[in-house]
Amino acid sequence: MTRIHTFIATTITAVALAAPASAEKLSLNAISNYLNGMKTATGEFTQINDDGTISTGQIFIKRPGRVRFEYNPPNKTLVVADGDTVGIIDPKSNTGPEAYPLHRTPLKIILARNVNLAREKMVTGHSSDGATTTIRAQDPEHPEYGNIDLVFTANPVELRQWVINDDSGNHTTVILGDLSKGMRIADIKFEIPGKGAGSARD
């Protein structure tokens, strides 16, 4: 078993043990209400990239539209969504931040002002393994933008993990630690450094 498979298996086991032995499948309305009720949140995350590399860091969420990933050394990359653009700032790059429209990424689904997972053709998968509920969601008007798998535990409802499956066929897994919610986070936290130097790619 590879390092990445061992890590994922260990993490899934830990989430399952933390959840009730048998939890009912969460409804789409319950998940939508949970996401809509999450105005701000912070916590630790572990990211597993498509090539098997692993990064860790801190996540800051301020819905709608804003999220910030601060990666720990030696990575030190910064990823920020400011409401309409996702900026990727690599301190080792001399070309400035890369920028992409938020609406073209599956993250838009959970950062939307009003999450409605019951919308026609938005959810293409909805299952439970007895401990967690997993849904696969996409932009129903633009499925070509990719999709996102969201994993939740119940009692209370908590988002534990997501997997972004992008339009290039890459898969990026983000495993969340316990999230602290309801704190004040300044808007400046979600400004993209050097954004004025270039525009977002179509």
N, C-alpha and C positions, 0 to 999 in steps of 0.2 A: 504494500500500500504506500502511495506517495505521501510526501509531507502535506500536500494540499488536501488529499482525501482524508488523511488522519485528522487534520484540523477541522474540516467540515463535519466529519462524523462526531468528533468530540463536542463540537459546539451544538449540533442538533440534539445530541444526548443530554447536554446540560440544560437546554431550553425545555426539553420534554420532562426532565426531572423537576424543573421549577414549576411546571404547569400541573393542574389537577390530573389525576390518573386518567380520567375520561371526561373530556370537555365537549359540549355540543358544538356543532359547526356554527360559527358566527354568521349572522345574516349580513347581506350587503348593506342594509340600512344601519345595522349596528356599527359596521366598520366605517361607513360614511359619516355617521354621527361622531365617532371617535376622532376621525381626522379633522372634521370641521370644528370640533371642540379644542383641538390642539393649536393654540395661537402662538405660543413660544415654547421651545424645548431645547435643552442642552444635554450632552452626554458624551461618552466615549464610543468610538466605532472601530471596527476592524474591517478592512477592505481586502477582498481577494480578487485579483485581476485575472483577466482571461489567460495570461501566460503563467499563472500559478504563483506569482509574487504576492506578498502580503504586506500591507501597510496598516498603521494605526494612527489615531488622532482624535481630535475633538470635533463634534458637530454642533452647530447652532442653527436652529430653525425659527423663522418668524413668518408665519403664514399671514396673508397669501404671498407666494412668489419668491420668498427669500430663504436661502440656506447657505451655510458657510462650512467648509471642511478645512480644518487646519491639520495638516499632516505632521506627525512627529519626525524628528531626525532619524535617519539621515536623509529622508525624503524632502521635507520642508516645502513641499508643493502646497499651494493654496487654491481652492476651488470655491468660487462665490457666485451665487445667483442673486441678482439685484431686483428681480421682479420681471425683467424682460430679456435679460442676457445672462448666460453662464460664462464666466471668465475663468480660465485656467492659467495660473501664474506659476511658472517654474523658475526659481532663482538661478538655475544654471543656464537659462536661455537668454540670449541677447536681443531677441526679436520682440520683446514685450508680450503681454498676455494674449492667449488665444481666446477668441470669443465666438459663442454660438447662440442662436436664438433659443430661449427657454422653451418656447412652444414646440420646438422640434425635438425635444427630449422627453422620455417617459417620466422624468421627475415632475413635469408639469402637472401630472395627474394628481399627485398627493399634495402639491403646493397650490392647487387651484383655490380661488376664493370660496367656491361652493362645490365640494366633492359630492357627486351623485353617481355612485357605482351601479345603480339600478338603470342608468341610461342605456338605451338599446345599443347593443354591440360593443359596449365599453368593456365588460368583463367576459373573457373567453374561457376562463377556467375558475372553478370554485370547489375546493375539496377540503377534507379534514382527515387527519391521521389519528384522531382521538385525543391529541394533545395540542395541536396547532391547527389553525385554519389558513389555507393558502389561496390567494386569488391571483389570477393573471389579468391585467388591465391594459388597455390600449386607448389611444385617441380614436374614437369610432369614425371620425372623418378622415383621419390620416393613419391607418394601420401601418403604413410603410415607415413611419417614424420609429418603429420598434415597440416594445412592451415592457411591463414591469411586473415581476412576481413579488407579492407582498405576503409576509408570514406574520400571523398574529397569535398571541395566546389570549385566554379569556379569564374572567373573574379576578381582577378587572381586565378589560380589553387593553392590550399593549402591542405596539408594533415592535417586532423583534428583528426583522431581517427583510431586505429586499434584494432582488436580482434585476439589474437592468440588462435587457436584451436589445442591443441597439440595431440600427438599420444596416450596420456592417457585419452583423453576425457575431459580435463580441458580447461576452457576458461578464458583468462586474457585480460581485456580491458585496453587500454592506451589511455586517452584523452589528446590531446596536447593543450597547450596554443599557443599564437602567436609565431612562430619561427623566430628568427633572423638568417640570413644566410650570408655566405661569409666571416666570420671572420677567423682568424688564430687560430688553436687549436693545441697545441704541441702534438706530438706523445706519450709523456710520460703519457698523460692523459688516454691513452688506454692500458697501461700496467696492467696486472693482478697481484696484490700483492700475493706473495707466489706461483706463478704458477709452479715454479720448484719443488715444494714439491710433486707434483703428476701429472698424465697425464689425459687427457680428457677421459671421458667414451665413449665407442663405441655407 
